[in-house]
Amino acid sequence: SRPGQLLQVFHCVSGTNQLWFFDDQGNGYFQIRNVKSHLCFELPSLSTRIEQASCVIPFDTEQYRIQVVFTTPAGQNVFGLVNKAFPDQCLTILNGGAPVDNAPIGLAACQLGTSVVNPGNAAQLWALG
């Protein structure tokens, strides 16, 4: 992985490029960092696609805030990832939401449910663990 590389869905193969640290930033916010590349989630400019970028950015810059997400419980180890800079936008499998290889990952309007019984848009739910 390299800075600027776009994130996409791929079936699990247990590689370190598919493992992510959730670095606690306080108040329920996390910076998501790849185990292999040590790069973080970032939203470039006004794009809806998520890419990897350097994690070493001053805390008070807009770029840093875009890298940080808030997790909303939607079930046991299942969460919706909400963008801190754009709190109405959630991490989403784009292009129809099918979790197939090479499906792009980006931001879309949040459609998270209110409970485990009503979890909301499945393309915005992520299993952690």
N, C-alpha and C positions, 0 to 999 in steps of 0.2 A: 504494500500500500504506500501511496505517496500523497503529499498535500494536493488537494484539488480533485482527488479521485471520488467519484460519485458513489453513494451507497446503493446497494441493491439486495434483493432477496436471493438467497441461494440455499439449497437443502443442506441440512446439518452434516458436517463431516468431522466435527470436533477439532478443527484446526484453530490455532491461536488467532488467526485473522477473523474468526467468528466469535471471539470472546471479548467482552467489554467490561471495563471497570466503571463503576458508578461512584465518582469522587464526590463525597458529601460537601456541599457548599453552604450548608446551614439553611434553616427555615424550610426544609422539604425540597430544596433544589439540589441538583446534581449535574456535574459535568461528565459526559460520557466519553471515555477514552478507550481506544482499542489496545488490547493486550500486546499484540505483535508490533504494530507501528507506533504506538504511544501517541497517535493523533486523535483529535476530538471531533465530535459532531459540529458542523458549522453550516449555517444557511448563507450562501454567498449572495450578496446584493439583494435584489428583490425576487430572486428565483424561488421556486417552491421545492427544488431538489436539494437534498442534503449531501454535503461532501465532507471529507476529512481535512482537517487543518491543524496547525500548531496549537497546542494547549497553552503555551506560554504567552498570554495576552494580559495586559493590566486589567484588573477587576472592573474598573469604571468605564471601560470602552463598550460601545454598542456591539462590537464583534463578540466580545466575551459573553454578554447577556444573551446573544442568540445561541451560543453553544450550550447554555444551561437549560435544563428542562425540569418540570415538576411532575412527579408521578402521582397518579390518581388511582387508588385501588379499584379494581373491577372484578376481583375474585382472588382465589388463592394463587399468589405469585403471578397474577395477570394485572397489567397496568396499562393505562393510557399515558402517553408521554406528551405533555403540554409545553409548548415553547414559551419561555419566560418573556422574551421581547414582544411576542405576539400571542397573548394568552387565549385567543380564540382559535389558534392553530395547533393541530396535533400531528405527531409523527404518524405517517400513513403509508401503506402500500398503495402506490398510485396505479393508474391504468386499470381501473376496475376493481382493485383490491384483491386480486387472486394471488395467493402466496406461491407463485411459480418462480423457477430460476430466472434470474435477470430482471425481475419486476423492479421498477425504480421505487426508491423510498424518498419521501419528501414531506411537505406540510400540506394539510388541507383543513378546512373548517372542522372543528371538533364536533363529533357526534357521539360523545361518550354517554353511556347510560347512567342511570341513577343508582343501580344496585347490581348485585350478582345475578339476580333474576332478569334484569333489563340491562345487559352490559353495553348496548349500543353497537356501533359500527365495528365489526370484526376486523376490518383492515386497519383499525387504530388500536388494537389490543395486542400487547406484547407479553410473552411469558418470560419471566425472569427466574433464574435459579440454576 
